[in-house]
């Protein structure tokens, strides 16, 4: 946070994204805290800037009355493209690609592909360079050397399955369309190309539709061991094998549904919990610590560090973890540990039930839409569908019991 000019107004949050409107390059959202006069003063100054073509100010009273928008159909994910301008190679001088013009141009080309993507289209294929494939292969081999000792069973099973099906190998970067087809067969999840670091609200909302937003560019080759931003090494080698697990896929969608319509405060806490679990969580399996978080699973430096004596490890408690500060530009100083993978999911589910919002939601897989359960007719419809499913399960249980008794 910082205070611009002498207006005693604090900028709490800033987001930008590339606009699809002609003759404009970016859309920028600022959340400010200050008096009405100070905000008006800043607005007047910005209006005089010739680079700003259009600006709108939403007052606190108007904003408080406005309901939080969320996608109601999978096609609405075309609107969930708000990027956080952090660790961008064009903006952050600490980024390994900051002074590499070729890398920056390459990133822009791949990012533009994601900006132009529409839900339902085939994911455009990227012809990766030899340099990019070399970086992928280096990270791939380094990580595989640690799999038997450092990663959880669920991850290892699905990673090996991806290799057996010829989708993963150290000598070829998988195309998102091929990986997405694999996930659809396994758990109903699909991938969608994204241009960079997505806002927490948009990212979580996508999970509600079993859609995972996935980058297509590769981290810079000068720092392959760890990346402070998402890249396709992180997404494909970290997240995808876990999303191929049916239990974890169901859990991920539940997190997404729980985020819809939540307040900014709850989204921030939810994102922090996601960071310390799905991104950097550790669990116990067979009496040993294992990594299940994608940020750890996709970085051989992080993976070695996480199970070493260097970091602090704490028991996972959602209320405590949700307000824990975290480091997003280097190795993690703190990891949260659960007794089992299932324990983490159960605790996260219980926490999500306490998120307050004026309604509950339901995902309809047939129409790929989210329905607000705010009427008796809607509740009766869902009850009938649930009763049918329960009847089918009961018949299956009875049949198994009869077969067992006959044997």
Order of alpha helices (4+ residues) and beta strands (2+ residues): beta-beta-beta-alpha-alpha-alpha-alpha-alpha-alpha-beta-alpha-beta-alpha-alpha-beta-beta-alpha-alpha-beta-alpha-beta-alpha-beta-beta-alpha
